[in-house]
Amino acid sequence: MKRRTALEILGASAASSLLMPRIDLRAPFRAWTWVHGNNVDTESVWRAKFARIRAGGITGVLVGGGNMAMIAAAAHAEDLIFHAWTWVMNRSGDVWVKVNHPEWFNVNRNGDSSLAKPPYVGYYQWLCPSRPEVREYLRGIVKEIAETPNVDAVHLDYIRHPDVILPIGLWPQYHLVQDHEMPEYDYCYCTVCRDKFKAQSGYDPLTVPDPTADVAWREFRWNSIVEMVTTLSQAARSHNCQISAAVFPTPTLARMQVRQAWEKWPLDAVFPMTYHKFHNQDIPWIGAAVREGLALIPKSELLYAGLHLPDLPPDALVQAIEVVRNAGAAGVSLFDAGQLSDAHLAAVRSAIG
């Protein structure tokens, strides 16, 4: 998987006793890192990379791309937990879907498909979560991942709608002031979503004076992702595999910015991307974000706070980890492994203990 830009960065209950995880995630405070896979490095090269990460105090990796079975085996050989990191609703790299089912892509309030006219950047091409055939297609992808040897969990990313409101720290990058919901970034208004909502509510969202103010319409879109996650969770757990997700930093911000009610999702672990600089905040804000999430998710679900390494030199990383620990999280996850200097790894070792 290619290195992600700022937008790509931004991207409930535990399994039953009959579906115990391959590795128990419930452990002392952990450090994780997101890792970009590839089809070039051999297993021995991956083992060397993972050995360095493990020596730095990191005990879990979330890997996207590459030969998953081989990379997962290398991770296990170095005593690392392995989550298979996969893009869900954003399918910009899915040529088969683009060619065979262009109608599956979501539509904004102006009537534009994200396939033909993606918002913000060219790879913002998103599927509609309300379509049964989309759910079945993605369920099959998760099933295949869950069946892969040495995969401990499927890690969902881009499991949301496109950003209707970008994090405020990114507005200058895209020359925007998003102080209201603009139609070109407001999804999904495809016929399937509108017909399904009308069957529930009795009216088409496009017939109300201001769809952005309609509470029922907003909740419909939150719930479309809840239903999608429920489908994918069932697919993973039916193969004795856990499920986790990368999400926006707090339930409040996630609902407002990307129609993501992640506190309602049936997950084993959640990784909120508490990237403080994206929201023009300081490090203590990370702790407040963690506490908000913990107050709303089930007690059985673990929360690992995502930290953005380019905004955290080693001394600041130690501070951020302590803030997260004091807020009660199960650990941290670092974006990304390519940014892990020796000094960062020493900081992790120092902070984790």
Buried (B, 14 or more C-beta within 10 A) or exposed (E): BEEBEBBBBBBBBBBEEEBEBBBEBEEEBBBBBBBBBBEEBEEEEBBBBBBBBBEBBBBBBBBBBBBBEBBBBBBBBBEBBBBBBBBBBBBBEBEEBBEEBEBBBBBBBEEBBBBEBBBBEEBBBBBBBBBEEBBEBBBEBBBBBBEBEBBBBBBBBBBBBBBBBBBBBBBEEBEBEBEEBBBEBBBBBBEBBBEBBBEEBEBBBEEBEEBBEBEEBBBBBBBBBBEBBBBBBBBBBBBBBBBBBBBBBBBBBBBBBBBBBBBBBBBBBBBBBBBBBBBEBEBEBBBBBBBBBBEBBEEEBBBBBBBBBEBBEBEBBBBBBEBBBEBEBBBBBBBBBEBBEEEBBBBBBEBBE
